[in-house]
């Protein structure tokens, strides 16, 4: 089992080494925009899905072989905090490296004291908050039974009271759903209660499982920035670039990323050009070889082509 992937570049986290703690897809939500596709069966009980010692060992080895890593980021095939023992891994990492640790989570388990405690040593926690009302929460996030809107908000608020690190709340902005003035007013009211350090706007720029999901217009993004900034500074992240330099096996490196999220073909081509700056023909040859492996399908989203992992 390979637990780490990347590093992947982003505006927020620089060169980020991804850590996936879960079997696909293990989640408490079935979000309409999820790049992993629909949640076929909810997972709501925490478990140590894989040996934590093996995960730690792989992270440490990846850090040792790549001095350019800026963050270690726990994110992957579902809801990150379902992994029971994430706190132990974070603690052990903090003893071994000064590289900061981030946790990307939907925040649905933050109502549990033990989950909040496990994240306290992380340098940044990025929970999702896509709606300021129960009706919109149910439409966008489609949670498992027993995971209500109020519970979600209370968990975020309690975590803010206990956590002294960077709390960066992520809002997935979807055209016609939560980019309206009414939806944003509900959202800013909730955010003011949670008091995040920043609000990070993200947009559905990868293939989504539901056709209702659409990119917001510039007007919707501008409106969101204007309204939500009343609660906290708003960051609209610029998409980073993939970094494949130093990968021992390009096919395996791209597969490890595609398993977690679709890979934009244009981004992949740019990353390969960095690997073969003097051999443009080698880029096309590498891409053709990867497609010939039978591991990927191509999917079009808007005007962009994406490579998605072809599950068995």
C-alpha positions in Angstrom: 0.0 0.0 0.0 1.3 3.4 -0.9 0.1 6.1 1.5 1.9 9.2 0.2 1.6 10.9 -3.1 3.0 14.1 -4.8 4.3 16.5 -3.8 1.5 18.6 -5.5 1.9 22.4 -5.7 -0.7 24.8 -4.4 -0.8 28.5 -3.5 -1.7 27.7 0.1 0.7 24.9 0.9 3.5 25.2 -1.6 5.0 21.8 -2.4 2.6 19.6 -0.4 3.3 15.9 0.2 -0.2 14.2 0.3 -0.9 11.5 2.8 -3.9 9.2 2.3 -5.0 7.3 5.4 -8.1 5.6 4.0 -9.4 2.9 1.7 -11.4 4.4 -1.2 -14.0 5.9 -0.7 -14.5 6.2 3.0 -16.7 9.2 3.9 -19.5 10.5 6.1 -20.8 12.7 3.2 -21.8 12.2 -0.4 -21.0 15.7 -1.7 -22.5 16.6 -5.1 -19.1 18.0 -6.2 -16.7 15.3 -4.9 -13.9 14.6 -7.3 -13.8 11.0 -6.0 -17.3 10.3 -7.3 -20.4 9.3 -5.3 -20.1 7.7 -1.9 -21.5 4.2 -2.5 -21.6 3.2 1.2 -21.2 5.7 4.1 -18.4 5.0 6.6 -19.2 6.6 9.9 -17.1 4.6 12.4 -13.5 5.6 13.0 -10.9 2.8 12.6 -7.1 2.3 12.2 -7.6 1.2 8.6 -3.8 0.6 8.0 -0.9 0.2 10.5 0.1 3.7 11.7 3.7 2.7 11.9 3.8 1.8 8.2 2.2 5.2 7.3 4.7 7.1 9.4 7.6 5.2 7.9 6.5 6.0 4.4 6.1 9.7 5.2 9.5 10.0 6.8 11.1 8.2 3.8 9.4 10.6 1.4 10.6 13.6 3.3 14.1 12.4 3.4 14.2 11.9 -0.4 12.6 15.2 -1.3 14.0 18.3 0.4 11.6 20.6 -1.5 8.5 19.6 0.6 6.9 22.6 2.3 3.9 20.8 4.0 2.8 17.3 4.9 -0.9 17.3 4.1 -3.3 14.6 5.3 -6.0 14.3 2.6 -7.3 11.5 0.5 -9.9 9.0 -0.2 -12.7 10.3 1.9 -13.0 11.9 5.4 -9.5 12.1 6.8 -10.4 12.1 10.5 -12.1 8.7 10.1 -8.6 7.4 10.6 -8.2 6.5 14.3 -4.6 7.3 15.1 -4.1 10.4 13.0 -3.1 12.2 16.2 -0.4 9.7 16.9 1.1 10.1 13.4 1.0 13.9 13.6 2.7 13.8 17.0 5.4 11.5 15.8 6.0 13.6 12.7 6.4 16.7 14.9 9.2 14.9 16.7 11.0 14.1 13.5 10.7 17.1 11.2 10.1 20.8 11.3 7.9 20.6 8.1 4.4 21.9 9.0 1.5 19.5 9.0 -2.0 20.3 7.5 -5.2 18.3 7.8 -7.9 18.7 5.1 -11.2 17.4 6.5 -14.9 17.9 5.9 -15.2 18.6 9.7 -18.1 16.3 10.2 -16.4 14.5 13.1 -15.2 17.6 15.0 -18.2 17.3 17.4 -16.3 14.3 18.9 -13.8 15.5 21.6 -11.3 12.7 20.8 -11.2 13.9 17.1 -10.6 17.5 18.1 -7.8 16.4 20.5 -6.1 14.4 17.8 -5.8 17.5 15.5 -4.4 20.0 18.1 -0.8 19.5 17.1 -1.4 20.1 13.4 -0.1 23.5 12.1 -3.2 24.1 9.9 -6.6 22.4 9.7 -8.8 23.0 6.7 -12.4 22.0 7.4 -15.3 22.3 4.9 -18.2 24.7 5.3 -20.3 24.9 2.2 -23.6 26.1 3.5 -25.1 28.4 6.2 -28.5 26.6 6.3 -29.6 23.1 7.0 -31.5 22.9 3.7 -28.4 23.8 1.6 -26.2 21.7 3.7 -28.3 18.6 2.9 -28.4 19.5 -0.8 -24.7 20.0 -1.2 -23.0 17.8 1.3 -25.6 15.0 1.5 -24.4 13.6 4.9 -25.0 10.2 6.3 -27.9 9.7 8.7 -27.1 11.3 12.1 -24.8 13.9 10.7 -26.8 17.1 11.0 -26.1 20.7 10.1 -26.2 22.0 13.7 -23.8 19.2 14.9 -21.4 20.2 12.1 -21.4 23.9 13.1 -21.1 23.1 16.8 -18.1 20.9 16.1 -16.4 23.6 14.1 -17.1 26.2 16.8 -15.8 23.9 19.6 -12.7 23.1 17.7 -12.0 26.9 17.2 -12.2 27.3 21.0 -9.6 24.6 21.6 -7.3 24.9 18.7 -4.5 27.5 18.5 -3.2 26.7 15.0 -4.3 28.0 11.7 -8.0 27.4 11.0 -8.6 27.8 7.3 -12.3 27.1 6.5 -12.8 25.9 2.9 -16.0 26.9 1.0 -16.8 25.1 -2.3 -18.5 27.7 -4.3 -21.1 26.3 -6.7 -23.1 28.3 -9.2 -26.7 28.8 -8.4 -26.5 27.1 -5.0 -24.3 28.8 -2.5 -23.1 31.8 -4.5 -26.4 33.7 -4.2 -26.7 36.7 -1.9 -29.1 34.9 0.4 -26.9 31.8 0.7 -23.8 33.9 1.3 -25.5 35.9 4.0 -26.4 32.7 5.8 -22.9 31.5 5.5 -21.2 34.6 6.7 -23.4 34.6 9.8 -22.2 31.1 10.7 -18.6 31.9 9.9 -18.7 34.9 12.2 -19.5 32.5 15.0 -16.7 30.0 14.1 -14.1 32.7 13.7 -11.6 31.1 11.3 -8.3 32.7 10.5 -9.1 32.8 6.8 -11.8 31.5 4.4 -10.6 29.7 1.4 -12.8 29.7 -1.7 -12.5 26.7 -3.9 -14.4 26.0 -7.1 -15.4 22.7 -8.8 -12.8 22.7 -11.5 -12.6 18.9 -11.6 -15.2 16.4 -12.9 -18.1 16.1 -10.5 -20.5 13.2 -10.0 -23.7 15.4 -10.4 -24.5 17.4 -13.5 -26.0 20.2 -11.3 -22.5 21.2 -10.3 -21.2 24.2 -12.2 -18.4 26.7 -11.9 -19.5 30.1 -10.5 -19.3 33.2 -12.7 -16.8 35.9 -11.9 -19.7 37.9 -10.4 -20.5 35.1 -8.0 -16.9 34.8 -6.9 -16.7 38.5 -6.4 -19.9 38.5 -4.4 -18.6 35.7 -2.2 -15.3 37.5 -1.5 -17.2 40.7 -0.6 -19.8 39.1 1.7 -17.6 36.4 3.4 -14.8 38.9 4.1 -17.0 40.3 6.8 -16.2 37.2 8.9 -12.5 36.7 7.9 -10.0 37.4 5.2 -10.9 35.5 2.0 -8.4 33.6 -0.1 -9.3 32.5 -3.6 -6.5 30.0 -4.3 -4.8 29.9 -7.6 -4.3 26.3 -8.8 -0.8 25.1 -8.4 1.2 22.8 -10.6 2.1 19.2 -10.4 5.8 18.4 -9.6 7.0 15.0 -11.0 10.7 15.9 -11.0 12.6 13.2 -9.0 9.9 10.6 -9.3 11.5 7.2 -9.6 8.6 5.9 -11.7 6.5 8.4 -13.6 3.6 6.0 -14.2 3.4 5.1 -10.5 3.7 8.8 -9.4 0.8 9.9 -11.7 -1.3 6.9 -10.7 -0.9 7.8 -7.0 -2.3 11.2 -7.7 -5.1 10.2 -10.1 -6.4 7.6 -7.6 -7.1 10.6 -5.2 -8.3 13.2 -7.8 -8.5 13.7 -11.6 -5.4 15.0 -13.2 -5.7 17.8 -15.7 -4.0 16.8 -18.9 -2.6 20.3 -19.5 -1.1 20.2 -16.0 0.3 16.7 -16.5 1.9 17.8 -19.8 3.5 20.8 -18.0 4.9 18.6 -15.3 6.4 16.3 -17.8 8.0 19.2 -19.7 9.8 20.0 -16.4 11.1 16.5 -16.4 12.3 16.5 -20.0 13.1 20.2 -20.8 15.4 19.3 -23.7 13.2 16.5 -25.0 9.7 17.6 -26.0 9.2 14.4 -27.9 9.7 12.4 -24.7 6.7 14.1 -23.1 4.3 12.8 -25.8 6.0 9.4 -25.6 5.6 9.3 -21.8 1.9 10.3 -22.0 1.2 7.7 -24.7 2.9 5.0 -22.6 0.9 5.9 -19.5 -2.4 5.8 -21.4 -1.3 2.4 -22.9 -1.1 1.1 -19.4 -4.9 1.0 -19.3 -4.9 2.7 -15.9 -6.6 5.9 -17.0 -9.7 7.2 -18.8 -10.0 10.7 -20.3 -13.0 12.8 -19.2 -13.9 16.3 -20.4 -15.0 19.0 -17.9 -15.9 22.2 -19.7 -13.0 22.8 -22.1 -10.4 20.8 -20.1 -9.4 17.2 -20.4 -8.8 15.2 -17.2 -7.2 11.8 -16.6 -9.2 9.7 -14.1 -8.1 6.5 -12.6 -9.9 3.5 -14.2 -11.1 1.5 -11.2 -11.5 -2.2 -11.6 
